[in-house]
Amino acid sequence: MIIFETKNITKKFPGVVALDSVDFSLEQGEIHALIGENGSGKSTLMKTILGIYHPDEGEMSFHNQLYAPKSARDALNLGICMIHQEISLVPTMTVAENIWLGREKMFSKGGILSAKKRREKTIELLEKLKIDLNPDMLVSKLSVASQQLVELVRAISYEAEIIIMDEPTSALTNKEIQLLFGIIRNLKKQGKTVIFITHKIDEIFAVSDRITVLRDGILIETLEAKKTTEEQLIARIIGRDLSDMYQKLPADIKDVALEVKHLSSGKKFQDISFSVRKGEILGISGLMGSGRTEVMRAIFGIDSFETGEIAINGQSVRFKTPKQAIQHGMGMVTEDRLHQGIMPNLSVKINMTLANLYRMLKGHLFINKQMESSQAQEFAKMLNIK
């Protein structure tokens, strides 16, 4: 039974049609995967469903009633919530405080809050979901993966009918992913509907009933997961058949560009050595907490290290700041993009040129606006940034 539907939803931004006459539907008690490349319109569609964006054309219905939320709070009150990829918890509050934030009246009498009742309710919910978290732990002390689980618990606590999950496995270990899948399947048994957004093809086939593919703001097709192959799904995502799914491109491998020797930093990582040549891609793998991120942060000058050596093009270096690393031709895409990788209150142009700003200064005082705009346009074209 269809409980939610969009008809001809169109959303335009300056120079971009983010959604173009999108028809999308949800059945009660289904796990519906939403997939598409970056810029395909997934986030815009979800923000429209949540009432963050308002469509320029088209309409939505929920239980056969016109649905037009004015805000995310309005959508939540109507029974639709979203677990965002970017963590939106208050780090100085506990797990229990974050889960029930804004709903303290549930545990209050005569204006006095019962922290004991709130804690008991939190434990009850965590045990029901089989999530091992201390309700009294400060969120700032939790790993990114554990914080994501707190986000999940908070969303479920609202008892919404439709739960949108945006890249929920991005920071989880394999064990935690299986726990999440168990929670999602349990929500389905309770009659809840889950929209599962991910870039990971294997996860889609592991949990979803139906799959909707978006490309360039257009709904390509909605498929039944059991009747779809991986090759068919990828072809619809990118718009062409793949003769070789993981084609190996020829590369001119040259001299060593970066060499790390016996890098150590207390308990974070010990005796790490590797080298990367020009024209080469080196993959670094490991579970959460294995030290992958810590090694990269040390190399890039964000964190210090105790012993070891780093060399770029054969020259020994030790960066005290990321600025020094950037000036030596190094860049880093951070794990936590929202808090460490971008400045969300500034424009796309400023974010794109910020790390390279020292090259755009006039007389060390003023920014060359023409050069800044030119650089931003060049990278937008190169990386297909909309």
N, C-alpha and C positions, 0 to 999 in steps of 0.2 A: 504494500500500500504506500503510495507516494504521500509524504507528509510535507515536503518542501519543494518549491519550484521557482525558477527564474525564467522569465520569458523576454527575449530580445533585449537583454541588459546591455547597454552601451555606456561606456565611460571614456571621456576624452580629457586629455591634458594638453597644454600647448605643444603642438607639433607631433603629438602621439595619440593614436586611438588605442587605449589600453585594453578595452573590451569592446568587441564588435558583434552586437546582436547575439549574445550568449544565452542559450537555453540549457539549463542545468537542473537536475532533479535528484531528490534523495528519497529512499524508501525507509520506512521505519525498521529499526533493528539491523541496518546494514553497515558494513565497513566500506566506505567509498574512497578509493584512492584518487588523488588529484596530482597529475604529473605534467611537466613541461619544462623546457629550458628556462634559464633566467630571462626575464622579460616577456614570458609567455602570457602573463596576466593572472597567474594564480593568486598572488597577494592582493591584487586589485579586486578580484572577485570576492575573496574572503572579507576584505575590508568593506566592501559594498554590502555583503550579507550581515556584517556586524554593525552597520550604520555609521562607520567611520567616514566612508565615502557615500555620496548620494548619486544614483545613476542619472545620466543625462536623458536616457530613454529606457523604456521597458518597465516591467514591474515584477514584484516577488509575492509569493503566497506561502503561508504556513498554516497547515491544517485547513486548507481551502479558504482561508481568510486573507485579505490583503495584508501584506507585511511590509512596513516602511519604517524601520527603526530610525530614530533621530541621533542615536549615539550607541556606543558599545554597552553602556549601562542599560539602555532601553532594550537592546537585543538580549542581554543577560536576564532581565526581568521577564522577557517573553519566552525564554528557554533555550537560548543559543549562546554558547561561550567559546572562547578560543585560548589554547595554550600556545603562546608565542615562542618563536625560536630564541629570541633575545630575552634573557632573564629580566623579570620586572618585579623582583622581590625587594624588601627593605632589609639591607644587610645587617643593620643594628638591632633587628628584632629576631625573636626566636622562630622556630618552625611553626609552632602553634599560633603565635601572634600573626605571622604572615598568612597562614591558611584562613583565618577568620577575620582578617583585617577589614574594617568597615561594617562588620556584623557583630560587634561586641554586645549589642542589646540582647542577643540570643542567650548570653551568659550573665546578664545583669538583672538585678532586682533593686528597686529603689535608687537607681543610679549608681549602684556599687557592683563592680565587675567581679565575678567569681572566676579567678584564674584556674582554680581546681576543676571546675566544671568544664571549662574550655580545654584544659589538658586532658581530661577523661574522654571528652568527645574526639579529640585529636588522636589519642591512642586507639580508640574504637575504630576510627576510620582507617588509620594506618594498618591495624591488624586485619581488617576486612580486605584491604588491598594487598596484604602480605608485603608491605614495604617496611624495611628495617631502618627507621629514622628516630632519633631522639627528639621528642617534641620541645625540649628545653634548650636545644642547641641553637646558638646564634647562626643565622644564615651565612654570615661572613666567614664562619669556620668550616662550612661545607664545601665539597668539591663542586665543580660546574655540573657534573652528572647528578649529584644529590640535590642540587638546587633545582634542576629540571624536574626531578621527581616531586619536589615540593610544589612546583607550578602545576603539575599533573593532579596532585591531591587537592589543591585549592580549587581547580576547575571542577573536579568531580564532586566536591563538597556542595556546589551550588545545585546539584541534581538537575542539571540542564538536560533537555531532550536531545539536543544536537551539540556535539563536542568537536571543535576543529582543532586538529593537532598539526602544527607547523614544524616540520623537520624535528620530531620529538626524539629521534635516536642520535642526533648529531654529536652529542657528547657522552653517550652511554657506552658501557662495556658490553660484550656479548651477553654476559649473564643478566645485566640490567635490561638489555633489549628483549630477552626472552621473558623477563618479568613484565615489561611493558606490554608485550604481545598478549600475555595472559590476562592482564587488566583489560585490554581492549576487547578481547573475546568475551570476558565476563560482562562488560558493559553491553555488548551485543545481546547476550542472554537476557539481560534486564530490559531489553527493548530500546536501548539507547542507540542513536545513530552517530557514527564517527566519520568525520572527513579526515583522511590521513594524507598529509602532504609530504612527499619525500622525493629525493633524486635516486634512491637506491632501488633498483629494479627487483632484486631478490626479496626485499621487504614487502613490496607490493604484492607479489605472488604468495607470500607467506601468510598475509592476513586479510587481504581485501576480497570483497565480493564483486564489486564493479570498479572500473577504472575509467576516469575521464581525462582525456588528453587535450591540453591547450597549446596553441602555437601562435605567436604574434597577435594575441588578443582574440583569437578565433577558436571556438570549440571544434576540434577536429572530429572526435568520435567518443562515444561512451561504450565501453567493452565489458563483457563478462570475463572475469579473471580466469575462470576454469576453461574457457574456450579460446584463450589468447596465448600465443607463444611469446617468448622474450623477444625474438626477432621481429615479430609483427608489431609489438609495442614500441620498440626502438624506432622502427621505420615510420611510425605515425608521429613520434616525438620530433624527429629531425626532418621528416618530409621526404625521405627517400629510402630505398632498400639498401642494406649493407651487404656487400659481397664478402667483405672481410671486417668483422666486428671490431677487432683490436689490431688494426693495421699498424705494422712497424714501419715508421718513416725513416728514410736514410738520414744519417747525421754525420757531420764531419767532426769527429772527436779529436780535440787538440790537447794542448798542454794542461797541466793541473792548474785550476783557477783558485780553488780553496782547499787547504789542507788543515786538518785538526789532529793534533797529536796529544794523547794521554790527558785529555781534559777531565778534571775532577772538581766537584764542589760538594763536599760533605756527604750527606746521605742522599742528595738529589740525584747525582750520577757520578760514576767512577771510571776512570781510565778509558775515555771515549776517543777513538781514533778513526778517521775516515778521510777520504779525499774525493773531490769532484772535479772533473775535467771540463773545459770549455766545450759547449755543445752537448753536454750530458745531463740527464735527469736522474737524480739519486733519490730513491724512496727510503724513508725512515719509518719503521713500523714498530708498534708495541701497544700494549694495553694502557688504559688510563692509569696514570701514576707511575709509568715505567721510566719517565724522564725525558721523553721526546721533546716536549715543549720547553722544558728547563734548559736543555742543551742549546736549542735554537736561541732562546732569550740571552744566554750567556755569550754566544757567538756574536749576537747583534748588539751587545753592549747594554742591554736592559738590566741584566743581573750580573754580578761579579762571579768569578770562579777562582778557585784556590791555586790549582796547579795545572800545567799543560801549556800548549802553544797553538796559536792560530796563525796561518800564513795565507796571504792573498797574492797570487802571482809570484810566489816564492819569497815575498817580503813579510817578515814577522810583524804582526799587529796585535794590539790589545785595546779594544774600544771601551772607553769609559761611559760613552753615551751613544744612543742610536744615531744621533746627528753625525758622529764620526764614521759610523758604519755606512751611512748613506753617502757621505762624501767620498768613500772608498768604493762606490759603485754597488753597494749591497742594499737590498730591500727586504721587507718582511711583511707577510700577511698574517696578522695576529689571530690567535685562536678565538678570543672574545672580540668579535668585530665591533659590536655596538659600543663597548666601553673603552677599548684600547685601539681600535682600528680606524674609526671615523669620528667626526664631530657632527652629530645628527642635526644640530641647530644651525649649521652652515650649509651653503649651497653645494651642489654636485661639483661645480667648477672649483670652488675653494678646496674641497676635500681632495680633488684629483691633483692639485698643484701644491698642496701644503708642504709636502716633504721635500719639494724641489724649489721652494720659494727663494732660497738664497741666490739662485741663478737668475732671478727675475727682478732683482732690486736695482733701482736707479740711484747711484751714488750712495749705496748702503742705507738709504732712508725710505725711498718710495718704491712701491710695486709697479712694475711696467704692466699695466692692465691689458694692453694690446697683446703683449707676449703671453700673459697668463691665459687669455681667452683663446689664443691661437694654439697653445699647448693643450688646453682642455679639449678643444675641437678635434685636434689630431688624435688624442688618445680615445675620445668617444668614438671616432670613426674606426680606429684600429681594433678596439675591443667591443664594438657594437653596443655601446652604452646608450640607452634611450633616455 
